[in-house]
């Protein structure tokens, strides 16, 4: 009796290649969706962090009847400290960082004037202060980073300038021995129409990329095109990427210091940035809001609500910036809707943003 032998069935090479190709197509279709879902989660986390900061500012206002100052915190100046400390140092008790705040105040009380933020306590990296989408995680000179900055208005501010030069919600605190930081009653444009805080990409000294910061030395007037040309020419903030001066000039490179935590709405979101002319520190040059979120930036309004503003918001076009800082206090902004949102008492009407 003869027995039939069956040959075992198997995939042919062509069939195997077809299956692999189908799997590849499916992965290609799913990967962008996965990446979008992850970025949506990061953006939500960023929104929550900024909401916490906005509420902390309001808790500070409830306690002291004023917003914290951008620098020259009167409480610290009265202790004999330098003017270097940022608004974030004042917010520590309202961010559940009382122990860190106590350590910082103890240091400030014992530090001679002008020492600034050199203590290791003030170099602590706080997870709350970094946007989850921020790709920079390497500190310069050991300083803690921040993605979140205070609004100092729609013009450049400079050291030693009168109060009228400060057109934002945050300004110099100690003026001739009195506290000049803003009160809620002074935000006459409305809390829901005025920017309190914004986010900015941590700066670096590379000529290209999202973190690039131009060095526009010796120029009293700048336009967006000037800043872009400086970057294109490789004229970035000079100096080693591991120096204190560098850390005190680049946005977000030191959360406890004034300069890296200031934000101005001189140009629209995610436009080119430059450091202040002829100096590494003191005040920012052109530091617009910026982010790694697709299409815009997250901001906190003065009522602590959080919004997402698109890159194409009206910023007044390509007008020049007066880096010298000619002030026009209590007048409408020249920076379009974006600038109007930055001023607390310009009298502008902001809607639809």
C-alpha positions as CSV (number, residue, x, y, z in Angstrom):
1,X,0.0,0.0,0.0
2,X,1.4,3.3,-1.1
3,X,1.2,6.3,1.3
4,X,0.9,9.9,0.1
5,X,3.3,12.3,1.6
6,X,1.9,15.8,2.1
7,X,4.3,18.7,1.7
8,X,4.2,21.2,4.7
9,X,2.7,24.6,3.7
10,X,4.9,27.6,4.2
11,X,5.1,31.3,3.3
12,X,6.8,32.0,0.1
13,X,9.5,34.7,0.0
14,X,7.1,37.1,-1.9
15,X,4.4,36.6,0.7
16,X,6.8,37.3,3.5
17,X,7.9,40.5,1.9
18,X,4.3,41.6,1.4
19,X,3.6,41.0,5.1
20,X,6.7,43.0,6.1
21,X,5.7,45.8,3.8
22,X,2.2,45.9,5.3
23,X,3.6,46.1,8.8
24,X,5.9,48.9,7.7
25,X,3.0,50.9,6.3
26,X,1.0,50.4,9.5
27,X,3.9,51.5,11.7
28,X,4.4,54.6,9.4
29,X,0.8,55.5,9.8
30,X,0.6,54.9,13.6
31,X,4.0,56.6,14.5
32,X,2.9,60.2,13.8
33,X,-0.3,59.6,15.8
34,X,1.7,58.3,18.8
35,X,4.1,61.3,18.6
36,X,1.1,63.7,18.4
37,X,-0.5,62.0,21.5
38,X,2.8,62.3,23.4
39,X,3.2,66.0,22.5
40,X,-0.4,66.6,23.5
41,X,0.3,65.1,26.9
42,X,3.4,67.2,27.2
43,X,1.5,70.4,26.3
44,X,-1.2,69.5,28.9
45,X,1.5,69.0,31.5
46,X,3.1,72.4,30.5
47,X,-0.3,74.1,30.9
48,X,-0.7,72.6,34.3
49,X,2.7,73.8,35.4
50,X,2.0,77.3,34.2
51,X,-1.4,77.3,35.9
52,X,0.4,76.5,39.2
53,X,2.8,79.4,38.6
54,X,-0.1,81.8,37.9
55,X,-1.9,80.7,41.1
56,X,1.4,81.2,43.0
57,X,1.6,84.8,41.8
58,X,-2.0,85.4,43.0
59,X,-1.2,83.9,46.3
60,X,1.8,86.2,46.6
61,X,-0.5,89.1,45.7
62,X,-3.1,88.0,48.4
63,X,-0.3,88.0,51.0
64,X,1.6,91.1,50.0
65,X,-1.1,93.1,48.0
66,X,1.4,93.2,45.1
67,X,2.7,90.9,42.4
68,X,6.4,90.0,42.9
69,X,8.9,92.2,41.2
70,X,11.0,91.2,38.2
71,X,14.1,92.1,40.1
72,X,15.3,94.3,43.0
73,X,12.9,92.5,45.3
74,X,12.4,95.1,48.1
75,X,12.5,92.5,50.8
76,X,15.9,91.2,49.6
77,X,17.3,94.7,48.9
78,X,16.4,95.7,52.5
79,X,18.5,92.7,53.6
80,X,21.5,94.2,51.8
81,X,21.3,91.7,48.9
82,X,22.1,92.4,45.3
83,X,19.3,93.1,42.7
84,X,20.0,89.8,40.9
85,X,17.2,87.7,42.3
86,X,14.3,86.7,40.1
87,X,10.5,86.8,40.7
88,X,10.7,83.0,41.0
89,X,12.7,83.2,44.2
90,X,9.8,85.2,45.8
91,X,7.3,82.6,44.6
92,X,9.1,79.6,46.3
93,X,6.8,79.6,49.4
94,X,3.7,79.5,47.2
95,X,5.1,76.6,45.1
96,X,5.4,74.2,48.1
97,X,9.1,75.0,48.3
98,X,9.2,76.5,51.8
99,X,12.4,74.7,52.8
100,X,14.2,76.0,49.7
101,X,12.8,79.4,50.3
102,X,14.0,79.4,53.9
103,X,17.5,78.3,52.8
104,X,17.5,81.0,50.1
105,X,16.5,83.8,52.6
106,X,19.1,82.6,55.1
107,X,21.7,82.9,52.4
108,X,20.5,86.3,51.3
109,X,20.6,87.6,54.8
110,X,24.2,86.6,55.2
111,X,25.5,87.5,51.7
112,X,27.1,90.8,51.2
113,X,25.5,93.2,48.7
114,X,26.3,92.3,45.1
115,X,27.0,88.7,45.6
116,X,24.0,87.6,43.5
117,X,22.8,84.1,42.9
118,X,25.9,82.0,43.4
119,X,24.7,79.8,46.3
120,X,24.1,76.1,45.6
121,X,20.7,76.4,47.2
122,X,19.6,78.6,44.3
123,X,21.0,76.2,41.7
124,X,18.5,73.5,42.5
125,X,16.7,72.2,39.5
126,X,12.9,72.4,40.1
127,X,10.9,70.0,37.8
128,X,8.0,72.5,37.9
129,X,10.0,75.1,36.1
130,X,10.8,73.1,32.9
131,X,8.4,72.5,30.1
132,X,8.1,68.7,29.3
133,X,8.8,69.5,25.6
134,X,12.1,71.4,26.4
135,X,15.0,69.4,25.0
136,X,17.8,71.2,26.9
137,X,18.6,69.5,30.2
138,X,22.3,70.4,30.6
139,X,22.8,73.3,33.1
140,X,25.4,76.0,32.5
141,X,27.8,76.5,35.4
142,X,25.5,74.3,37.6
143,X,22.5,76.6,37.4
144,X,18.9,75.3,37.4
145,X,16.9,75.9,34.2
146,X,13.5,77.4,33.6
147,X,11.0,77.5,30.7
148,X,8.8,80.1,32.4
149,X,9.3,83.8,32.4
150,X,7.6,87.0,33.6
151,X,6.2,89.7,31.3
152,X,8.1,92.9,31.3
153,X,6.2,94.5,28.5
154,X,6.5,95.4,24.8
155,X,9.7,97.4,24.9
156,X,13.3,96.7,26.1
157,X,14.0,97.6,29.7
158,X,17.4,98.7,31.0
159,X,19.1,99.0,34.4
160,X,18.7,102.4,36.0
161,X,15.8,103.5,33.8
162,X,12.8,105.1,35.4
163,X,9.7,103.2,36.3
164,X,7.9,104.5,33.1
165,X,10.2,102.3,31.0
166,X,8.6,99.2,32.5
167,X,5.5,98.6,30.4
168,X,4.8,95.0,31.6
169,X,3.2,93.5,34.6
170,X,6.5,92.8,36.3
171,X,9.0,95.6,36.9
172,X,11.7,96.8,39.2
173,X,10.7,96.4,42.8
174,X,12.7,98.7,45.0
175,X,12.7,102.3,43.8
176,X,14.2,104.8,46.2
177,X,13.4,102.6,49.2
178,X,9.7,102.0,48.3
179,X,8.1,99.0,46.6
180,X,7.2,99.8,43.1
181,X,6.0,96.3,42.0
182,X,2.5,96.3,40.5
183,X,-0.8,96.1,42.2
184,X,-3.9,94.4,40.7
185,X,-5.7,97.8,40.6
186,X,-3.0,99.1,38.2
187,X,-3.9,96.5,35.6
188,X,-6.6,98.6,34.1
189,X,-6.7,96.8,30.8
190,X,-8.2,93.9,32.6
191,X,-6.7,90.8,34.2
192,X,-8.1,88.4,31.5
193,X,-6.6,90.6,28.7
194,X,-3.1,91.1,30.1
195,X,-0.2,88.6,30.0
196,X,1.3,87.6,33.3
197,X,3.8,84.8,32.3
198,X,5.0,83.1,29.2
199,X,7.3,80.3,28.1
200,X,10.6,80.5,26.3
201,X,13.0,77.9,24.9
202,X,16.2,77.6,27.0
203,X,18.9,79.5,25.2
204,X,22.2,78.3,23.9
205,X,25.2,79.7,22.0
206,X,24.6,77.8,18.8
207,X,24.0,79.9,15.6
208,X,21.2,77.7,14.5
209,X,18.3,75.8,16.2
210,X,15.5,76.8,18.4
211,X,17.7,77.9,21.3
212,X,19.9,80.3,19.3
213,X,20.5,83.8,20.7
214,X,22.1,86.5,18.6
215,X,24.6,89.0,20.0
216,X,23.6,92.4,18.6
217,X,26.4,94.5,20.0
218,X,26.5,98.3,19.8
219,X,23.1,98.8,18.1
220,X,20.6,101.2,19.6
221,X,17.8,100.2,17.1
222,X,17.0,96.8,16.0
223,X,14.4,95.2,13.7
224,X,13.4,91.5,13.4
225,X,15.5,91.4,10.2
226,X,18.6,92.7,12.1
227,X,18.3,89.9,14.7
228,X,17.8,87.3,12.0
229,X,20.8,88.6,10.0
230,X,23.0,88.4,13.1
231,X,22.1,84.8,13.6
232,X,22.7,84.0,9.9
233,X,26.1,85.5,10.2
234,X,26.9,83.3,13.2
235,X,27.1,86.3,15.6
236,X,25.8,84.5,18.7
237,X,26.4,85.3,22.3
238,X,30.1,84.9,22.7
239,X,31.9,83.1,25.5
240,X,32.2,79.6,26.8
241,X,29.0,77.6,27.2
242,X,30.0,76.9,30.8
243,X,30.5,80.3,32.3
244,X,28.5,82.3,34.8
245,X,28.2,85.3,32.4
246,X,26.7,83.0,29.7
247,X,24.2,81.6,32.2
248,X,23.1,85.1,33.2
249,X,22.5,86.2,29.7
250,X,20.7,83.3,28.0
251,X,17.0,82.9,28.4
252,X,16.1,80.3,31.0
253,X,19.6,79.4,32.0
254,X,19.2,80.4,35.6
255,X,15.8,80.4,37.3
256,X,17.0,82.4,40.3
257,X,18.5,85.3,38.4
258,X,16.6,88.2,36.9
259,X,17.9,88.4,33.3
260,X,17.2,84.8,32.2
261,X,13.7,85.0,33.6
262,X,12.4,88.1,31.8
263,X,10.2,88.1,28.7
264,X,9.2,90.9,26.3
265,X,6.7,91.0,23.5
266,X,8.8,93.0,21.1
267,X,8.1,90.5,18.3
268,X,5.7,87.5,17.9
269,X,6.0,84.0,19.3
270,X,8.9,81.9,18.1
271,X,10.7,84.7,16.3
272,X,14.5,85.2,16.5
273,X,16.1,86.4,19.8
274,X,19.1,88.5,20.7
275,X,21.0,89.3,23.8
276,X,21.2,92.8,25.1
277,X,23.8,94.9,23.3
278,X,27.3,95.5,24.7
279,X,26.7,93.4,27.8
280,X,26.3,89.8,28.9
281,X,23.8,90.5,31.7
282,X,21.5,93.1,33.1
283,X,18.4,92.9,31.0
284,X,17.2,91.0,27.9
285,X,17.4,92.4,24.4
286,X,14.8,90.7,22.3
287,X,13.3,87.8,24.2
288,X,9.9,86.8,22.7
289,X,7.9,83.8,23.9
290,X,8.9,80.6,22.3
291,X,8.3,76.9,22.6
292,X,8.7,73.4,21.1
293,X,4.9,73.1,20.9
294,X,3.6,73.0,17.4
295,X,2.2,76.3,16.1
296,X,2.5,78.6,19.1
297,X,3.2,79.2,22.8
298,X,1.5,78.9,26.1
299,X,0.9,82.0,28.2
300,X,-0.7,82.8,31.6
301,X,-3.0,85.8,31.8
302,X,-3.2,88.0,34.9
303,X,-6.4,86.2,36.0
304,X,-4.3,83.0,36.1
305,X,-6.1,81.5,33.1
306,X,-3.9,79.7,30.6
307,X,-4.0,80.2,26.8
308,X,-2.3,79.0,23.7
309,X,-1.4,81.8,21.3
310,X,-0.6,81.0,17.7
311,X,2.6,82.1,16.0
312,X,0.7,84.2,13.6
313,X,-0.8,86.5,16.2
314,X,-0.6,90.2,15.1
315,X,2.7,91.6,16.5
316,X,2.6,95.0,14.6
317,X,4.8,93.9,11.7
318,X,8.5,94.4,11.3
319,X,9.0,97.7,13.1
320,X,12.3,98.5,14.7
321,X,12.9,98.1,18.5
322,X,14.3,101.0,20.4
323,X,17.0,99.1,22.4
324,X,17.7,102.3,24.2
325,X,14.2,102.0,25.5
326,X,12.3,105.2,24.6
327,X,9.2,105.0,26.8
328,X,5.7,105.9,26.1
329,X,4.0,104.9,29.3
330,X,0.2,104.4,29.5
331,X,-0.2,104.6,25.7
332,X,-1.3,101.9,23.3
333,X,1.2,99.4,22.2
334,X,3.0,99.6,18.8
335,X,3.3,95.8,18.7
336,X,-0.2,94.9,17.5
337,X,-2.5,92.6,19.5
338,X,0.5,90.8,20.9
339,X,2.0,94.0,22.4
340,X,-1.4,95.1,23.6
341,X,-1.7,91.8,25.6
342,X,1.7,92.7,27.2
343,X,0.7,96.1,28.6
344,X,-1.4,96.4,31.8
345,X,-2.6,100.0,31.2
346,X,-2.2,100.9,27.5
347,X,-5.9,101.3,27.0
348,X,-6.1,98.8,24.1
349,X,-9.1,96.6,23.4
350,X,-8.0,92.9,22.9
351,X,-10.5,90.4,21.6
352,X,-10.6,87.1,19.8
353,X,-7.2,85.9,21.0
